[in-house]
Amino acid sequence: MIRFLLLSLIFLLCGGCATPAVVQVAGMGMTGYDAAMLADDYLPRERVAFNRPFDCNDAVIERRMDERLLIKGYPELQPFSFGGHVYLVGEVLNRSNGKRATEVAQSVQGIKSLTTHFFPLSQHNKFPDDQKLRGKLYKRFKQDRQLGKSPLRVTVVQSNAIVMGPASSKQIKLQALETARTTPGISKVIDYVVVAQ
């Protein structure tokens, strides 16, 4: 009889082991996974800034914009953010496609301004060549003592180098543009460098 009661007690206690764990969150029963997904949707991953209506760093803005553009069918566009001032660069099919991509990018919260530089979609896949050129250019920037410390960023689209970001002096801006111009394979340099006042 005691053996039967012990087995019954163990069965009752272990009977709930197969059911998923439920967490009480704001009066709603949900699994731990649901709670994590809810937090991920509404809280920034890097930090939570209290007593501020909305504050995003550049990495968060770029990630959100990149995800939104990818979901909407614009994987060839790259966002670059500097203090909320975003540059959107890449290839688009036509003008209306570029306009829709701009609207998608503007829907991301936290951006102060958006500058776009679109190229018509190339008939030839130059992406591998552009990646190699960007790698060369990035390496040259990082090897330079002045440019390696600067927040300037560069990308390459259809052999065009796009140099972006804030520069602490006009000398650094000129040096960055000259480095891009003298990189073998770069056909044109597009300047979005802003010199700090």
N, C-alpha and C positions, 0 to 999 in steps of 0.2 A: 504494500500500500504506500509506504514512504517512497519507495523507488518510483512508483507511478506518479506521485505528487511532484517529486523532483524533476522527472522527465517532462511532466506537463508544464511546470514552471519554466524550465529551460526552453521548451518549445515556444511558450508565450513570449519570453524575453527575446528570443532569437527570431521570432516570426517577422519582426519589423526590419531585420537586417537587410533584406533585399530591396526595400523601398528606398527611393532617393532621399537624401538629406534635404530637409526643408528649413529655410531660414526665415525668421519673422522680420520682414523689412517693411517699415512704415505701415504696419497693419495688414500687409498682404503676404500670403504665404508664397514663397518662390524658392527655387533651388539656388544653390550657391552660384552656379553658372549664370542663371538669370540675373542675379544681383551684380555679378561682375560685369556682365554685358551692359546692364543699365548704368553702372558707374562709368564704364568706358565711353558710353555715348554722351554723358553729360559732364564728365570731369576731364580736364586735360591730363595727359599722362605725366608730363614733366613736373607740374606743380599745380597747386591750387592757390590762387591769390584771393584772399578774403578782403571784403570791403572795397572791391573794385568791380564795376559792372562787367567788364570784359577785358582781358589782357592776354595777348598771345605773343609768344616769341616767334622769331622767323622760322624756326624748324617746324613748329606746329602749323603755321600758316602754309608753308610749302607742302607739308605732308597732307593736310586737308585738301588743298587745291589739287595736288597731284592725284589723290584718290578720287576726287569728284570728276576731274577731267578723264581719268581712266574709265570710270563707270559710264560716263556719257559718250565714250568712244573717241577720245582724243589722246591716245598714248604717246603721240609724237611731240606733244607740247611739254615744255619744261618751265616750271615756275622758279623764280629766284627772288627771295624777299630780303630787304634791308630795312629794318626798323618799320615794317609794315608797308613799305613802298615796294611793290611787286612788279617784276619784269616777267612777261610771259613770251617765250621764244619757241619757234618751231615751224613745222610745215602744216599748211591747211589745204584742203581740196579747192576751195573757192572763197569768194568774199562772204557769202552768207554762212558758210561753215566757220569762218573766222569770227563772224559776228556772234554766232551761237556759242563758240568757245569762250569768247569774251564775257558773255552773259553768265556762263557757268562759273568762270573765274571770279566775277564780281559778286557772286552769291556767297562766297566764303567770308565769314565774319572775321574782323580784325584787320582787314587791309585798309590802308589810308589812301593809296593811289595804285592804279594799274596802268602799266605801259606795255603795249604789245608790239612785237616785231615778228610778223608772219612772212613766210616764204611760200611761193606756190609749190604744191606737191611735185616732187621730181619724178620723172619717168624712170630714172635709174636709181637703184637702191645705193645711196652714198653713205648710209648709216655706218657701215664698218670703217670706211675711210675717215668719216667725221670723228668717230670714236678714237681712232689712232691719232689724228691731228689734235684732238682735245687732250689726249694723254700727253703728247709732246709739249703742248702749250702749258698745261698744268705743271708738268715737271720743270719747265723753264721758269715759270713763276715761282715755284717753291724753292728752286736753287738760288734765286736772286735774294740777296740779303734784305733789300727794301721791300720788294714785292711779296716775299715769303711771309712777312709779318702783316701785310695789309689785308683788309677784308674783301679785296676785289675778287670777283669770280669771272670765269670765262667758260663759254661753250662754243661749239662749232656746228654750224648748219650749212650744208651745201658748200663747204670749204670757206665759209664766211665766219670769221671770229667775232663773237659778240663779247665785249668786255664791259662789265657792269660793277656798280657799287660805289661806295664812298672812298675817296682818296684824301689823305691828310694834307697833301700839297700838290701844286701843279706839276712839280718835278716827278712825283710818283705817277701821276696820270700820264705824262708824256713817256715815261719809261715803260709803263705797262702797254701803251699803244704801240710803241716802237718794238717791244719784245714780241707782240702779236704780229706786227707787220713783217718782221724778219724771220718768222718761223716758216721753214720750207713747206709749201703746200697750201698756205693760207692765201686766198685770192683777194680778200677784202676784209677790212677791220671796221666794225661798227661800234661806235663809242657811246656808251651810257654811263661813263664815269662822272661822278659829281665830286667836285673839290669842296672840302669843308671850308666854311667861311671863318 
